[in-house]
Amino acid sequence: MYQTNTKVRWVDFVMISLGCALYAFGLVKINIANKLAEGGITGITLIIRYWLQIDPALSTIILNLPLIVIGYRYLGRTALIYTLFGTLSLSFFIWFWQRIPIQINIHHDLFIAGLLAGLLGGTGSGIVYRFGGTTGGTDIVARIFEKNQGISMGKTLLTLDAVVLSASLSYVDLRRMMYTLLASYVFSKIVTFTLEGAYAARGVIIISAQHEQIAQDIMQHLGRGVSYLHAMGGYSKKEYQAIYCVVSPSELMLLKHIVSDWDQRAFVSILSVNEVLGEGFSYDAPKRKLNLGGKSKKTY
């Protein structure tokens, strides 16, 4: 995921530009238009805008310069290029959308404004992060924490946002701050979803004396591969083979039927898997057979 000194790709620049355009559109047409605050460096630029009347397009560049230097030390040459490009793109699109006469009519409903702000901002930022870039600011700090501490960017951004949003109470009232917090929460969830991908799946561990028959039916009737894990009971010290496989959520019920058909006393542990890449998930999805010719020859 991280860019260090790898080769830059033109498609990354295109997607980073798209992400910055979405983020800036939400900021200008939703946040600023409805007098909502914002987190991170962008939130600081809005505070400066209110008290000093400085255009956020300009203050974004000024505030990001020292953070970009720090970002280069931790993330490398390619990340520096992408971050510079992302910062400049964000600044440009903030300037651009302020001069385009488009209005989003939500009839002054701040709840809808909060949802839209989080949705647009989170989608835009998530696209930028997924293609190796950042929009500068606290994005750099969040990426450093993710790289060195394993903390997700969404969680780090939410924490940093809380600090900036507290300072934003100097120019917004408590009511608008509550809707801004809603936007920040939606933002963090959308960023995490965009980064983790849409190929959600379930990891299944099956412990059964009938492991060979169960594994055979999973491979034959679900078209999924399985792996055997060598295990030992903590109390009995008995050695056995556990089955591990990954299936889509829609296949989970069929897998349960297969296991129950062979061994109703089998131990089954189902785990959430955020993203799966590879054959059967991101490409070449298997065609399931619904006639599960197991021990009882049932048709499901």
BAVOVO-600709 format. One record per residue (C-alpha): z, x, y; residue in one letter. Coordinates in Angstrom, 1 decimal. Example, Ala and Ser with C-alpha at 12.3 -4.5 7.8 and 13.67 -1.06 7.14 Angstrom:
BEGIN
[site [7.8; 12.3; -4.5]; 'A']
[site [7.1; 13.7; -1.1]; 'S']
//
This chain:
BEGIN
[site [0.0; 0.0; 0.0]; 'M']
[site [0.8; 2.8; 2.4]; 'Y']
[site [-1.8; 4.7; 4.3]; 'Q']
[site [-1.0; 8.4; 4.7]; 'T']
[site [-4.0; 10.7; 4.9]; 'N']
[site [-6.4; 8.5; 2.9]; 'T']
[site [-9.9; 7.7; 4.0]; 'K']
[site [-10.1; 4.9; 6.6]; 'V']
[site [-12.3; 1.9; 5.8]; 'R']
[site [-14.3; -0.2; 8.2]; 'W']
[site [-13.2; -3.4; 6.4]; 'V']
[site [-9.6; -2.6; 7.3]; 'D']
[site [-10.5; -2.5; 11.0]; 'F']
[site [-12.2; -5.8; 10.8]; 'V']
[site [-9.2; -7.5; 9.1]; 'M']
[site [-6.7; -5.9; 11.4]; 'I']
[site [-8.8; -7.2; 14.4]; 'S']
[site [-8.7; -10.7; 12.8]; 'L']
[site [-5.0; -10.5; 12.2]; 'G']
[site [-4.3; -9.4; 15.8]; 'C']
[site [-6.6; -12.2; 17.2]; 'A']
[site [-4.6; -14.8; 15.2]; 'L']
[site [-1.2; -13.4; 16.3]; 'Y']
[site [-2.2; -13.1; 19.9]; 'A']
[site [-3.6; -16.7; 19.9]; 'F']
[site [-0.4; -18.1; 18.7]; 'G']
[site [1.6; -16.0; 21.2]; 'L']
[site [-0.5; -17.1; 24.2]; 'V']
[site [-1.4; -20.7; 23.3]; 'K']
[site [1.8; -21.7; 21.5]; 'I']
[site [4.8; -19.4; 22.5]; 'N']
[site [4.0; -18.8; 26.1]; 'I']
[site [2.4; -22.2; 26.7]; 'A']
[site [5.6; -24.0; 25.4]; 'N']
[site [8.0; -21.5; 26.9]; 'K']
[site [9.3; -20.2; 23.5]; 'L']
[site [10.6; -16.7; 23.1]; 'A']
[site [9.5; -14.1; 20.6]; 'E']
[site [11.0; -11.3; 18.5]; 'G']
[site [10.3; -7.6; 18.4]; 'G']
[site [8.5; -5.6; 21.1]; 'I']
[site [6.4; -8.7; 21.9]; 'T']
[site [9.6; -10.6; 22.7]; 'G']
[site [10.6; -7.7; 25.0]; 'I']
[site [7.2; -8.0; 26.8]; 'T']
[site [7.9; -11.7; 27.4]; 'L']
[site [11.3; -10.9; 28.9]; 'I']
[site [9.6; -8.3; 31.2]; 'I']
[site [6.9; -10.9; 32.0]; 'R']
[site [9.5; -13.4; 33.2]; 'Y']
[site [11.6; -11.0; 35.2]; 'W']
[site [9.0; -8.5; 36.5]; 'L']
[site [5.8; -10.5; 36.2]; 'Q']
[site [4.1; -7.8; 34.2]; 'I']
[site [1.2; -8.9; 32.0]; 'D']
[site [2.3; -8.6; 28.3]; 'P']
[site [-1.1; -7.1; 27.5]; 'A']
[site [-0.1; -4.0; 29.6]; 'L']
[site [3.6; -3.8; 28.7]; 'S']
[site [2.6; -3.9; 25.0]; 'T']
[site [0.8; -0.6; 25.2]; 'I']
[site [3.5; 1.0; 27.4]; 'I']
[site [6.4; 0.1; 25.1]; 'L']
[site [4.6; 1.0; 21.9]; 'N']
[site [3.8; 4.6; 22.8]; 'L']
[site [7.1; 6.2; 21.7]; 'P']
[site [7.3; 4.1; 18.5]; 'L']
[site [3.7; 5.2; 17.6]; 'I']
[site [4.8; 8.8; 17.8]; 'V']
[site [7.7; 8.0; 15.4]; 'I']
[site [5.4; 6.1; 13.2]; 'G']
[site [3.1; 9.1; 12.8]; 'Y']
[site [5.9; 11.3; 11.7]; 'R']
[site [6.8; 8.9; 8.8]; 'Y']
[site [3.4; 7.3; 7.9]; 'L']
[site [0.8; 10.0; 8.4]; 'G']
[site [-2.6; 10.3; 10.1]; 'R']
[site [-4.4; 7.2; 8.8]; 'T']
[site [-1.4; 5.0; 9.6]; 'A']
[site [-1.5; 6.4; 13.1]; 'L']
[site [-5.1; 5.5; 13.5]; 'I']
[site [-4.6; 2.0; 12.1]; 'Y']
[site [-1.5; 1.5; 14.3]; 'T']
[site [-3.2; 2.7; 17.5]; 'L']
[site [-6.1; 0.4; 16.7]; 'F']
[site [-3.8; -2.5; 15.9]; 'G']
[site [-1.8; -2.0; 19.1]; 'T']
[site [-4.9; -1.8; 21.3]; 'L']
[site [-6.4; -4.9; 19.5]; 'S']
[site [-3.3; -6.9; 20.1]; 'L']
[site [-3.2; -5.9; 23.7]; 'S']
[site [-6.9; -6.8; 24.1]; 'F']
[site [-6.5; -10.2; 22.5]; 'F']
[site [-3.4; -11.1; 24.5]; 'I']
[site [-5.5; -10.3; 27.6]; 'W']
[site [-8.5; -12.2; 26.2]; 'F']
[site [-6.7; -15.5; 25.2]; 'W']
[site [-5.0; -15.7; 28.6]; 'Q']
[site [-8.4; -16.0; 30.1]; 'R']
[site [-9.9; -18.5; 27.7]; 'I']
[site [-9.3; -22.1; 28.8]; 'P']
[site [-8.2; -23.5; 25.4]; 'I']
[site [-5.2; -25.8; 25.1]; 'Q']
[site [-3.4; -26.9; 22.0]; 'I']
[site [-2.2; -30.4; 22.7]; 'N']
[site [1.0; -31.0; 20.7]; 'I']
[site [2.5; -33.5; 23.2]; 'H']
[site [5.3; -31.2; 24.1]; 'H']
[site [6.8; -31.4; 20.6]; 'D']
[site [8.8; -28.1; 20.3]; 'L']
[site [9.3; -28.6; 16.5]; 'F']
[site [5.5; -28.5; 16.0]; 'I']
[site [5.3; -25.6; 18.4]; 'A']
[site [7.8; -23.6; 16.4]; 'G']
[site [6.0; -24.3; 13.1]; 'L']
[site [2.6; -23.4; 14.6]; 'L']
[site [4.0; -20.2; 16.2]; 'A']
[site [5.5; -19.0; 13.0]; 'G']
[site [2.4; -20.0; 10.9]; 'L']
[site [-0.2; -18.3; 13.2]; 'L']
[site [2.0; -15.2; 14.0]; 'G']
[site [3.0; -14.7; 10.3]; 'G']
[site [-0.5; -15.2; 9.0]; 'T']
[site [-2.0; -12.8; 11.6]; 'G']
[site [0.7; -10.1; 11.1]; 'S']
[site [0.5; -10.5; 7.3]; 'G']
[site [-3.2; -9.8; 7.4]; 'I']
[site [-2.6; -6.7; 9.5]; 'V']
[site [0.1; -5.4; 7.2]; 'Y']
[site [-1.9; -6.1; 4.0]; 'R']
[site [-4.8; -4.0; 5.2]; 'F']
[site [-2.6; -1.0; 6.1]; 'G']
[site [-2.1; -1.5; 9.8]; 'G']
[site [0.7; -2.6; 12.1]; 'T']
[site [0.6; -4.2; 15.6]; 'T']
[site [3.0; -1.5; 16.7]; 'G']
[site [6.6; -2.1; 17.9]; 'G']
[site [9.2; -3.2; 15.4]; 'T']
[site [6.4; -3.5; 12.8]; 'D']
[site [6.5; 0.3; 12.6]; 'I']
[site [10.3; 0.3; 12.1]; 'V']
[site [10.0; -2.4; 9.4]; 'A']
[site [7.3; -0.4; 7.6]; 'R']
[site [9.5; 2.7; 7.6]; 'I']
[site [12.4; 0.7; 6.2]; 'F']
[site [10.1; -0.8; 3.5]; 'E']
[site [8.8; 2.7; 2.5]; 'K']
[site [12.1; 4.5; 2.5]; 'N']
[site [14.7; 1.9; 1.7]; 'Q']
[site [12.6; -0.7; -0.3]; 'G']
[site [13.6; -3.5; 2.1]; 'I']
[site [10.8; -6.1; 2.6]; 'S']
[site [9.1; -6.1; 6.0]; 'M']
[site [9.8; -9.8; 6.4]; 'G']
[site [13.6; -9.3; 6.1]; 'K']
[site [13.6; -6.3; 8.5]; 'T']
[site [11.5; -8.1; 11.1]; 'L']
[site [13.8; -11.2; 11.0]; 'L']
[site [16.9; -9.0; 11.6]; 'T']
[site [15.2; -7.1; 14.5]; 'L']
[site [14.0; -10.4; 15.9]; 'D']
[site [17.5; -11.7; 16.1]; 'A']
[site [18.5; -8.9; 18.4]; 'V']
[site [15.6; -9.4; 20.8]; 'V']
[site [16.0; -13.2; 20.7]; 'L']
[site [19.6; -12.9; 21.8]; 'S']
[site [18.4; -11.0; 24.9]; 'A']
[site [15.8; -13.7; 25.5]; 'S']
[site [18.6; -16.2; 26.3]; 'L']
[site [18.4; -14.6; 29.7]; 'S']
[site [15.4; -16.7; 30.5]; 'Y']
[site [15.1; -19.5; 27.9]; 'V']
[site [17.6; -22.3; 27.3]; 'D']
[site [19.5; -22.8; 24.0]; 'L']
[site [17.2; -25.7; 22.9]; 'R']
[site [14.1; -23.6; 23.1]; 'R']
[site [15.9; -20.7; 21.4]; 'M']
[site [16.6; -22.9; 18.4]; 'M']
[site [12.9; -23.7; 18.0]; 'Y']
[site [12.1; -20.0; 18.5]; 'T']
[site [14.4; -19.2; 15.6]; 'L']
[site [12.5; -21.8; 13.5]; 'L']
[site [9.3; -19.9; 14.4]; 'A']
[site [10.8; -16.6; 13.4]; 'S']
[site [12.0; -17.9; 10.1]; 'Y']
[site [8.5; -19.4; 9.3]; 'V']
[site [7.0; -16.1; 10.5]; 'F']
[site [9.0; -14.0; 8.0]; 'S']
[site [8.2; -16.3; 5.1]; 'K']
[site [4.5; -16.3; 5.9]; 'I']
[site [4.4; -12.5; 6.2]; 'V']
[site [6.2; -12.1; 2.9]; 'T']
[site [3.8; -14.6; 1.2]; 'F']
[site [0.7; -12.9; 2.7]; 'T']
[site [1.9; -9.5; 1.6]; 'L']
[site [2.9; -10.5; -2.0]; 'E']
[site [-0.3; -12.4; -2.6]; 'G']
[site [-1.1; -15.8; -4.0]; 'A']
[site [-1.3; -14.8; -7.7]; 'Y']
[site [2.2; -16.1; -8.5]; 'A']
[site [3.0; -15.9; -12.2]; 'A']
[site [5.9; -16.0; -14.7]; 'R']
[site [7.1; -13.2; -16.8]; 'G']
[site [8.5; -14.3; -20.1]; 'V']
[site [10.8; -12.4; -22.5]; 'I']
[site [11.1; -14.0; -26.0]; 'I']
[site [13.6; -12.9; -28.6]; 'I']
[site [13.0; -14.4; -32.0]; 'S']
[site [12.9; -13.6; -35.7]; 'A']
[site [9.4; -15.1; -35.7]; 'Q']
[site [8.1; -12.7; -33.0]; 'H']
[site [4.9; -11.8; -34.8]; 'E']
[site [3.8; -15.4; -35.3]; 'Q']
[site [4.7; -16.4; -31.7]; 'I']
[site [2.9; -13.4; -30.3]; 'A']
[site [-0.2; -14.2; -32.4]; 'Q']
[site [-0.3; -17.8; -31.1]; 'D']
[site [0.1; -16.7; -27.5]; 'I']
[site [-2.8; -14.3; -27.8]; 'M']
[site [-5.0; -16.7; -29.7]; 'Q']
[site [-4.3; -20.0; -27.9]; 'H']
[site [-3.3; -18.9; -24.4]; 'L']
[site [-5.6; -15.9; -24.2]; 'G']
[site [-2.7; -13.7; -22.8]; 'R']
[site [-1.8; -10.3; -23.9]; 'G']
[site [1.7; -9.5; -25.1]; 'V']
[site [3.9; -6.4; -25.4]; 'S']
[site [6.7; -5.6; -27.8]; 'Y']
[site [9.9; -4.3; -26.4]; 'L']
[site [12.2; -2.4; -28.7]; 'H']
[site [15.7; -3.9; -28.2]; 'A']
[site [19.2; -3.8; -29.7]; 'M']
[site [21.9; -6.5; -29.6]; 'G']
[site [24.9; -5.3; -27.6]; 'G']
[site [27.4; -7.0; -30.0]; 'Y']
[site [25.7; -7.0; -33.3]; 'S']
[site [23.9; -3.6; -32.9]; 'K']
[site [21.0; -5.2; -34.7]; 'K']
[site [17.5; -3.9; -33.7]; 'E']
[site [14.7; -6.3; -33.1]; 'Y']
[site [11.3; -6.7; -31.3]; 'Q']
[site [11.2; -8.7; -28.1]; 'A']
[site [8.0; -10.2; -26.7]; 'I']
[site [7.0; -9.8; -23.1]; 'Y']
[site [4.1; -11.6; -21.5]; 'C']
[site [2.9; -12.8; -18.2]; 'V']
[site [1.4; -16.3; -17.8]; 'V']
[site [0.4; -18.6; -14.9]; 'S']
[site [2.9; -21.4; -14.0]; 'P']
[site [0.5; -24.0; -15.4]; 'S']
[site [0.6; -22.3; -18.8]; 'E']
[site [4.4; -22.1; -19.0]; 'L']
[site [4.9; -25.5; -20.7]; 'M']
[site [2.3; -24.6; -23.4]; 'L']
[site [4.0; -21.3; -24.1]; 'L']
[site [7.4; -23.2; -24.5]; 'K']
[site [5.7; -25.4; -27.1]; 'H']
[site [4.4; -22.4; -29.0]; 'I']
[site [7.9; -20.8; -29.1]; 'V']
[site [9.6; -24.1; -30.1]; 'S']
[site [7.0; -24.8; -32.8]; 'D']
[site [7.9; -21.5; -34.5]; 'W']
[site [11.6; -21.1; -33.7]; 'D']
[site [13.7; -23.7; -31.9]; 'Q']
[site [16.6; -21.2; -31.7]; 'R']
[site [14.6; -18.5; -29.9]; 'A']
[site [16.0; -17.0; -26.8]; 'F']
[site [13.5; -17.3; -23.9]; 'V']
[site [14.0; -15.7; -20.4]; 'S']
[site [11.6; -16.8; -17.6]; 'I']
[site [11.2; -14.5; -14.6]; 'L']
[site [9.4; -15.1; -11.3]; 'S']
[site [6.6; -12.6; -10.7]; 'V']
[site [5.4; -12.5; -7.1]; 'N']
[site [2.0; -10.9; -7.7]; 'E']
[site [-0.2; -10.0; -10.6]; 'V']
[site [-3.3; -7.9; -10.5]; 'L']
[site [-5.7; -7.4; -13.3]; 'G']
[site [-7.6; -9.1; -16.0]; 'E']
[site [-6.7; -12.7; -16.5]; 'G']
[site [-5.1; -13.1; -13.1]; 'F']
[site [-7.1; -11.5; -10.2]; 'S']
[site [-10.3; -11.7; -12.4]; 'Y']
[site [-11.6; -13.0; -15.7]; 'D']
[site [-9.0; -15.8; -16.1]; 'A']
[site [-8.9; -16.9; -19.8]; 'P']
[site [-10.1; -20.3; -21.0]; 'K']
[site [-7.2; -21.9; -22.8]; 'R']
[site [-7.4; -23.7; -26.1]; 'K']
[site [-5.2; -26.8; -26.2]; 'L']
[site [-5.2; -27.0; -30.0]; 'N']
[site [-2.3; -24.7; -30.8]; 'L']
[site [-2.7; -24.3; -34.6]; 'G']
[site [0.9; -23.1; -35.1]; 'G']
[site [3.3; -23.8; -37.9]; 'K']
[site [3.4; -27.6; -37.3]; 'S']
[site [-0.4; -27.8; -36.5]; 'K']
[site [0.4; -29.9; -33.4]; 'K']
[site [-2.2; -30.6; -30.7]; 'T']
[site [-0.8; -30.4; -27.1]; 'Y']
//
